[in-house]
Amino acid sequence: MNDLDSFRALLTEEGRELLAALRDHTPDQELALASRLRREHPAGLVSAALGQARLRQRAVAKFGAEDAYRMFFTPHGVEQATRRPVAEYRARRFRELLPASGGPARVADLCCGIGGDAVALLRAGFAVTAVDLDPLTCEVVRANGAALVPDGSLEVRQEDVTAYSPGHTDATDGTEGTDALFTDPARRTSGAARGRGRIFDPEAYSPPLSWALEAVRRVGAGAVKIAPGIPHELVPDDFEAEWISDGGDVKEAVLWHDGRTAATHPGSGSEGAGPGSTGAVRPGVFRATLLPSGATLTGRGLPDPEVRKVGRYLYEPDGAVIRAHLVAEVAEELGAGLIDPTIAYLTADEPRPTPYATCYEITDELPFGLKRLKALLREREVGTLTVKKRGSAVEPEEVRRRVKPKGPNAATVFLTRVAGAPAMLIGRPC
């Protein structure tokens, strides 16, 4: 039984019953469970069900249990799939781009993977054309659409995305032309394990970034998902660049385009903190959006903040803010300065609320030295130690191993540079 046959067997009544029975199984139960199930079901089906059950358990962190246990996955697909909160946010931005008018607007989802984004777009009321070259992936996205949005308008095409013609109308099935395009190019080498084989040259993406950008321009509106570390000089002037974090972790960057907009919109800065308040696509603008709040910040081309002495409060900007090069905008909001010209930590003498940075009250500033840190922590009876680093080669695990924190109290230590010199800042969340 090949992969495609194995997957189709999971869609049968027998396959679905097996998956339901395996929902809460644990790895230590698997051997005995497999032996028992193979007496009642074909061995190939049992192996496929066990593999799919493991993938569903992994997917809960991205999709939540309610969706994950109704969806289907491939090993690569669950690893690369967009997290549900991020996909839902993107679907809201597409709704701002294409307000409801008459029938549903159609979005083409190229390199659709297992369909995380396609499902979010369907739930937002769009018709979706999902395109992928891999036949198994196409079967998976079709099954996920049927499981989660059975009344949605989903068309799945198995073809090379570079051969897809988004503006055509298919007389055989009534498919209308595409109103917007979303492309998520592959950014890892084939078969790469997690964290390995990443592609850093955007022209080595599959398809290349230049192709994806031009495809969006031809359609007139849409978005291209890219690696968060893309050099800013590679962002085209007719696209908006958005970096998105979820729960404080940077998840992705997206280039947005709306050929119907005029030149760069005037004004920028903090925008509404609620979901759906991002506003129009703004060519040439860099944006940081923080989920789950939906707070969004846009750049104004401010100069770097001044370097100043460490004050009573330290602010750690969100990773999306740092990636978008918007630390200066946050510093202006806070009346803060940098602790070092090369380090993205801000300092101020008074606390101000902001969604874009985490505040810490600093109690001690010391030259770097683990013996000195160990003595201080022993004196303060610190047993719970959070170690953060920026601009330091010392690993947090090494610090905890060597200082051996012990006691009822908690503290946070920042290993960093202050005005060019290695330093330790000790404090606690505001």
HELIX and SHEET records of a PDB file:
HELIX    1   1 ASP A    3  LEU A   10  1                                   8    
HELIX    2   2 GLU A   13  ALA A   21  1                                   9    
HELIX    3   3 PRO A   27  GLN A   29  5                                   3    
HELIX    4   4 GLU A   30  ARG A   38  1                                   9    
HELIX    5   5 ALA A   43  PHE A   63  1                                  21    
HELIX    6   6 ALA A   65  ALA A   68  1                                   4    
HELIX    7   7 PRO A   75  GLN A   80  1                                   6    
HELIX    8   8 ARG A   84  LEU A   97  1                                  14    
HELIX    9   9 GLY A  116  ARG A  123  1                                   8    
HELIX   10  10 PRO A  135  LEU A  148  1                                  14    
HELIX   11  11 VAL A  161  ALA A  163  5                                   3    
HELIX   12  12 PRO A  202  ALA A  204  5                                   3    
HELIX   13  13 LEU A  209  VAL A  219  1                                  11    
HELIX   14  14 HIS A  232  LEU A  234  5                                   3    
HELIX   15  15 GLY A  319  ARG A  323  1                                   5    
HELIX   16  16 VAL A  327  LEU A  334  1                                   8    
HELIX   17  17 LEU A  370  ARG A  380  1                                  11    
HELIX   18  18 PRO A  396  VAL A  403  1                                   8    
SHEET    1   A10 LEU A 154  GLN A 158  0                                        
SHEET    2   A10 ALA A 127  ASP A 132  1                                        
SHEET    3   A10 ARG A 106  LEU A 110  1                                        
SHEET    4   A10 ALA A 180  THR A 183  1                                        
SHEET    5   A10 ALA A 221  ILE A 226  1                                        
SHEET    6   A10 ASP A 249  ASP A 258 -1                                        
SHEET    7   A10 GLU A 240  ASP A 246 -1                                        
SHEET    8   A10 PHE A 286  LEU A 291  1                                        
SHEET    9   A10 ALA A 295  THR A 298 -1                                        
SHEET   10   A10 SER A 270  GLU A 271 -1                                        
SHEET    1   B 7 GLY A 337  ASP A 340  0                                        
SHEET    2   B 7 ILE A 343  ALA A 348 -1                                        
SHEET    3   B 7 TYR A 313  PRO A 317 -1                                        
SHEET    4   B 7 ALA A 357  PRO A 367 -1                                        
SHEET    5   B 7 ALA A 421  PRO A 429 -1                                        
SHEET    6   B 7 ASN A 409  VAL A 418 -1                                        
SHEET    7   B 7 VAL A 382  LYS A 389  1                                        
END                                                                             
